[in-house]
Amino acid sequence: MKILVTGGAGFIGGNFIRHMLQRHSEYHILNLDKLTYAGNLESLRDLESSPRYRFVRGDICDATVVEECLVSGLDAVVHFAAESHVDRSIIDSTAFVRTNVMGTQTLLDAARRGGVKRFLHVSTDEVYGSLGPTGFFSESTPLAPNSPYASSKAASDLLVRAAFVTYGMPCIITRCSNNYGPYQFPEKLIPLLITNALEHKPLPIYGDGLYVRDWIHVLDHCAALDTVLHDGREGSVYNIGGRNEWPNIQIVRKILHLMDRPESLLTYVKDRPGHDRRYAIDCSFIESELGWQPSVEFESGLQQTVQWYLDHPEWVAQVKSGAYQDYYRAMYEERDKTLDRL
């Protein structure tokens, strides 16, 4: 199989590429990424010499670039590329609407014309909105996004649904809970806490710290996507979760304990607008229909994640300083953004 992965220089996309190349020895991956601040090819540098992996620097909103990728006879598209940070979407939602909505439509149009046999759209549980102290998101939960980011992802989900219903495109949607693991950009909660603790800096926590999230290790998410890509039913939505709910305050305390840092580093900060109180995924559909289940136990997964950041100080330093952007920006400035990489 030949697969186009969009946003493969990001956290989940990069881990997915690694998973697929390790799991499927005959597969080829074409990675299309714009290399925004969240795209870091340092995380994939060891794959650059692989004959089964190619990188294209390009924007999913650029129809010409997308067409040039798909003309090479790809079997499937796995679509990760998105602006994904809620706080940034609150400050300015323009990039979120452009990339998440218009970019998804550009991909769908090109994939339909190119006869792609599978279009897997990777979404988020945030499209469902917020839960109270009980209950779970199921695939039939109405969409009720509460942030500009979540709203842009919900819109992209609906475009994918429309492509399936209107054109009969072989589309599938997945919606996953909060991911953690190696290579995650340190603006997200767990790597932010780890990297701040490394430098003995305050660990910020919104509001009262009692916002609850369902956490899943990124490798469990990748295994679920692998399963859905091969065995999922076209037109279906699959919720992916870890059955692993924790209030943010307990996450902070666990990381402080693992890193032997004092609780005095814990710092409460002003809450963000529209902050969803609780997310929790009912993933019984994917478990019963496709036989997937999360396998990484949270305590060991979190410990492994902390250790990964401790073992990769150069990666952390490059991300925090922005040096990773300078290196790859210079590398690709003088190259045609697509044709010489295909």
Order of alpha helices (4+ residues) and beta strands (2+ residues): beta-alpha-beta-beta-alpha-beta-alpha-alpha-beta-alpha-beta-beta-alpha-beta-beta-alpha-beta-beta-alpha-beta-alpha-alpha-alpha-alpha
